[in-house]
Amino acid sequence: MRKSVFGSGASFSGHISPAEVLEIYGDVQADIIAGKFQLEKGAKCAGNLDIGLGVFAGEYRGRMKAKSVWLLASAKLFGQIEYQALQMDRGAALNCHILHNWTENETGTETGTETGTGTGTGTGTEDGTADLDRDGV
C-alpha cells in the first residue's frame, strides 16, 4: 500500500489524485481523491474531497464525498459532507450541511435521502447511538 504524507509545518496547494493513503500533519489546500484520508490533530485542509475512508482530528473546510467518515474528538468540519457512514467521538464539531447518501435498492430506485444543516458537537455511546447538542436545542 502506498502512503503519501504531508509533515507538520509543510504547506501544499494544488491537486492530489489518486492517492491510496494520504496523511496530513501540515496545511493543505487541494482537491483530493484518496482511498484513505487522515487529517491529524493541528493540521488543516481546505478543498474538495472524494474519499473512501476519512479519519479527521484536525480542521477541514470544503465539500466532501466519502463512504465512511470518522470524526475524532478534536475534529472541526465546515462546509458540506456527503457520506454513507458517519461516526463522531465526543467533542467533534460540525458546522456544515450534511447529506446521507443512501444506496439504491434491488429495483434500482433510491431508498431515501436524509439531509441536515446545523452546528454542534457530538457525543457517541458504546452502543452506537449518538446524542447531538445543537446550539442549545
N, C-alpha and C positions, 0 to 999 in steps of 0.2 A: 504494500500500500504506500503510495506517495503522499508525503505530507509537506505542505508549504507553511512557513512560519514568518510572521512579521513581529520582530522582537520589541521589547519595551524601549521607548524612545524613538522607534522607527516611524516614519511618516511616508504614506504612499497615496497617490492619486492616479486613477486610471480605470482599467477594466481587468478583471481576473476571471478567466474561463478556459477550460473547465479545470477544476481542482478536485482531487479526490478528498483530501482532508486539508482544511485551512484553519490555522490557529493565529489569532491576532492578540498581541500584547501591547501594541502601539496605537497609532492613529491612522485609519484607512478611510479614504473617500473613493468608493468604487462601486461599479455594478459587478456583482459576483454570482457565478454559478459554481456550486460545490456539492459534493455528496454529503460531507460532514463539515459543519462550520462551528468554530468555537471562539467566542469573544470573551476574553479573560477580564477579571476584575481590574478596573482602572483603565481599560482600553476603550477606544471609541471607534465606531464605524458608522458611516453615512453612505446611502446609496440603495440601489435595488438588489435584493437577494432572491435567488432561486435555488433552494437548498433541499436536501433530503432531511438531515437531522441538524438542528441548530441548538447549541448549548450557550446560553447567554449569562455572563456575570458582569459585563460592562454595559456601556451605553450605546444603543443603536437608534438611528433615525433614518426612516425611509419606508419603502414598500417591500414587504417580504411575502414570498410564497414558499411554504415549507410543508413537508409531510409530517414532521414531528418537531415540536419546539419545547425546550426545557428552559425555564427562567429560574436561575439561582437567586438567592436572597438579595444580592447586590445589583441585580439587573434592572436597567431602566430602558424602556422601549417607547418610542414616539413614532407615529405615522400610521401605517396600515399593516395588519397581519392577516394572511390567508393561510389556514392550516387544516390538517386532518386530525392531529393530536396535540394537545397543549397541557403542559404540567408547569405549575408555579410553586416555588418554595415561598415560605413565609417571608415577607419583606420585599419581594419583587414588585416593581412598579410599572404600570401600563398607563399611557396617555395616548390612546390610538383607536382607530377603527378596527374592529375585529370581525373576521369573516370565517366561519367554519365551513369548509368546502366538503360537503358530503359526496360520496361516490355514487355512481349510477347503480340502480338495482338491476336485477336479472333481465327486465324487459327493456332496459336501455333508457328509462326515464329517470329524471332526477328525483331523489327521495326527499330532498328538502335542503334548505339553506338557513343557517342562523347567522344573524348579524348583530353587532352591538357596538356602541360607542361609549366611551367613558374613561374616567381616570380612577385610579385606586391602587390598593395593594392587595395581594392575595395571601390567604392562609390555607395551606393544604393540610389534610389529615392523613393518617396512615391508611384509612380505608378508601382513599382515592377521591373523597369528596372535597369540595372547596368552599371556603367562606370568604366572600369578597366584601371589603369595605369600600364603598364608592361615595366619596365626597359627602360623608355624613349621613348617607341613606342606609 
